[in-house]
Amino acid sequence: MERDYIEPRYSSLTYQLKEGTKASYYLREGKEGILPNRIGIGIFTWDNTSALHKKRVFELKASYTKKEGGKYKGLNKGDTIHTSIYPLQLGQDFTGYGVLDERHKIYDLLVFQNKESNKIIIHHFEGMAKPEFQGLVWNYLKEITKK
């Protein structure tokens, strides 16, 4: 029953690190039209004018190009998307999760998995970011990624 509920809301996207960069990734596999073809994933520093308020945050940042379509295009100024990536201890190389776009009441969940040093798999779940669904998602991911 849970699997039947989750599967129609699930997509897997594989991004590969662009050679010569530290944080720029390009879509290599998966459904187009969800996230931009080029994304930035890395540690960014947020500065609130004082050294006491500096934060280093792991984030996804991206912008859709003019020619690109996408699920989140047009929601934010400059066709940008952004999410903080929070730590996740699920095993199977899962590193974190983020939510798109709470400000617009969409609540899509992104779960990040690093299989190789130059590749990131993003597991995308439509409308599943609210806490009441996250346990279902974690169990689903453990099931589909068993070795």
VOBA-950673 format. One record per residue (C-alpha): x, y, z; residue in three letters; residue number from 1. Coordinates in nm, 4 decimals. Layout:
      east     north        up    r    k
         X         Y         Z  ALA  NUM
...
end
This chain:
      east     north        up    r    k
    0.0000    0.0000    0.0000  MET    1
    0.2737    0.2489    0.0982  GLU    2
    0.4748    0.1640   -0.2123  ARG    3
    0.1691    0.2249   -0.4340  ASP    4
    0.1299    0.5679   -0.2727  TYR    5
    0.4957    0.6706   -0.3057  ILE    6
    0.5982    0.5343   -0.6487  GLU    7
    0.3866    0.7754   -0.8604  PRO    8
    0.5455    1.0663   -0.6699  ARG    9
    0.9045    0.9449   -0.7103  TYR   10
    1.1775    1.0342   -0.9615  SER   11
    1.5504    0.9676   -0.9572  SER   12
    1.7949    1.2170   -1.1100  LEU   13
    2.1686    1.1572   -1.1523  THR   14
    2.4004    1.4571   -1.1718  TYR   15
    2.7701    1.4443   -1.2564  GLN   16
    3.0329    1.6910   -1.1411  LEU   17
    3.1620    1.9149   -1.4203  LYS   18
    3.5341    1.8600   -1.4699  GLU   19
    3.7464    2.1315   -1.3154  GLY   20
    3.4764    2.2480   -1.0726  THR   21
    3.4037    2.1763   -0.7085  LYS   22
    3.0278    2.2296   -0.6967  ALA   23
    2.8793    2.2432   -1.0488  SER   24
    2.6810    1.9369   -1.1560  TYR   25
    2.5031    1.8498   -1.4827  TYR   26
    2.2034    1.6201   -1.5281  LEU   27
    2.3127    1.2888   -1.6825  ARG   28
    2.0191    1.0544   -1.6149  GLU   29
    1.6588    1.0894   -1.5128  GLY   30
    1.3488    1.2821   -1.6004  LYS   31
    1.4069    1.6291   -1.7410  GLU   32
    1.1840    1.9170   -1.6417  GLY   33
    1.2042    1.8754   -1.2664  ILE   34
    1.5275    2.0442   -1.1589  LEU   35
    1.7506    2.2586   -1.3813  PRO   36
    2.0026    2.0755   -1.5993  ASN   37
    2.2866    2.2476   -1.4097  ARG   38
    2.2891    2.2720   -1.0306  ILE   39
    2.5344    2.3844   -0.7663  GLY   40
    2.5791    2.1750   -0.4552  ILE   41
    2.8265    2.2753   -0.1926  GLY   42
    2.9039    2.4563    0.1272  ILE   43
    2.8126    2.8216    0.1110  PHE   44
    2.8795    3.0862    0.3739  THR   45
    2.5949    3.3028    0.4904  TRP   46
    2.7039    3.6226    0.6611  ASP   47
    2.4738    3.8289    0.8794  ASN   48
    2.7175    4.1238    0.9165  THR   49
    2.9019    3.9909    1.2194  SER   50
    3.1529    3.7132    1.2731  ALA   51
    2.9237    3.5658    1.5391  LEU   52
    2.6467    3.5154    1.2855  HIS   53
    2.8449    3.3523    1.0040  LYS   54
    2.7065    3.0167    0.9039  LYS   55
    2.8413    2.7540    0.6684  ARG   56
    2.5500    2.5721    0.5127  VAL   57
    2.5377    2.2777    0.2743  PHE   58
    2.2994    2.3848   -0.0046  GLU   59
    2.1619    2.3262   -0.3497  LEU   60
    2.1391    2.6379   -0.5663  LYS   61
    2.0352    2.6511   -0.9317  ALA   62
    1.8695    2.8603   -1.2006  SER   63
    1.6708    2.7522   -1.5015  TYR   64
    1.7999    2.8852   -1.8338  THR   65
    1.5654    3.0838   -2.0573  LYS   66
    1.5162    2.7826   -2.2863  LYS   67
    1.4701    2.5341   -2.0029  GLU   68
    1.1360    2.4362   -1.8593  GLY   69
    1.0917    2.2938   -1.5161  GLY   70
    0.8571    2.2226   -1.2301  LYS   71
    0.9842    2.5154   -1.0206  TYR   72
    1.0521    2.7646   -1.3003  LYS   73
    0.8810    3.0960   -1.2388  GLY   74
    0.8296    3.0477   -0.8651  LEU   75
    1.1231    3.2629   -0.7586  ASN   76
    1.2891    3.5721   -0.8989  LYS   77
    1.5402    3.4832   -1.1708  GLY   78
    1.3928    3.1331   -1.2048  ASP   79
    1.6154    3.0198   -0.9181  THR   80
    1.5728    2.7337   -0.6761  ILE   81
    1.7415    2.6847   -0.3424  HIS   82
    1.7312    2.4477   -0.0492  THR   83
    1.9478    2.3863    0.2533  SER   84
    2.0595    2.0254    0.2774  ILE   85
    2.0120    1.8735    0.6213  TYR   86
    2.2119    1.5687    0.7365  PRO   87
    2.0466    1.2287    0.6973  LEU   88
    2.1712    0.9031    0.8481  GLN   89
    2.0036    0.6296    0.6409  LEU   90
    2.3087    0.4375    0.5246  GLY   91
    2.3512    0.3469    0.1554  GLN   92
    2.5540    0.6652    0.0962  ASP   93
    2.2615    0.8994    0.1742  PHE   94
    2.4032    1.2337    0.2788  THR   95
    2.1092    1.4651    0.3318  GLY   96
    1.7701    1.5990    0.2353  TYR   97
    1.6121    1.9295    0.1363  GLY   98
    1.2657    2.0729    0.0721  VAL   99
    1.1386    2.2592   -0.2365  LEU  100
    0.9539    2.4977   -0.2137  ASP  101
    0.7934    2.5545    0.1259  GLU  102
    0.7332    2.9240    0.0585  ARG  103
    0.4939    2.8253   -0.2199  HIS  104
    0.3419    2.5365   -0.0213  LYS  105
    0.4767    2.2695   -0.2585  ILE  106
    0.6701    2.0544   -0.0045  TYR  107
    0.8661    1.8375   -0.2469  ASP  108
    1.1396    1.6328   -0.0831  LEU  109
    1.4893    1.5914   -0.2271  LEU  110
    1.7117    1.3176   -0.0845  VAL  111
    2.0800    1.3243   -0.1801  PHE  112
    2.2863    1.0094   -0.2314  GLN  113
    2.6582    1.0037   -0.3204  ASN  114
    2.7449    0.6765   -0.4917  LYS  115
    3.0718    0.8026   -0.6410  GLU  116
    3.2838    1.1070   -0.5655  SER  117
    3.1808    1.2798   -0.8889  ASN  118
    2.8123    1.1763   -0.9011  LYS  119
    2.5085    1.2659   -0.6945  ILE  120
    2.1742    1.0920   -0.7149  ILE  121
    1.8813    1.3101   -0.6155  ILE  122
    1.5687    1.1204   -0.5149  HIS  123
    1.2714    1.3521   -0.5763  HIS  124
    0.9371    1.2960   -0.4004  PHE  125
    0.6454    1.5223   -0.4938  GLU  126
    0.4587    1.6556   -0.1909  GLY  127
    0.6319    1.4209    0.0550  MET  128
    0.8430    1.6637    0.2626  ALA  129
    0.6006    1.7085    0.5509  LYS  130
    0.7091    1.5179    0.8641  PRO  131
    0.4139    1.2783    0.8475  GLU  132
    0.5428    1.1412    0.5130  PHE  133
    0.9159    1.1337    0.5784  GLN  134
    0.9158    0.7980    0.7594  GLY  135
    0.7439    0.6396    0.4588  LEU  136
    1.0052    0.7911    0.2271  VAL  137
    1.2994    0.6698    0.4390  TRP  138
    1.1569    0.3142    0.4412  ASN  139
    1.0952    0.3268    0.0648  TYR  140
    1.4521    0.4418   -0.0030  LEU  141
    1.5979    0.1677    0.2166  LYS  142
    1.3895   -0.0878    0.0250  GLU  143
    1.4817    0.0258   -0.3270  ILE  144
    1.8540    0.0720   -0.2531  THR  145
    1.9235   -0.2605   -0.0817  LYS  146
    2.2546   -0.4067   -0.1931  LYS  147
end
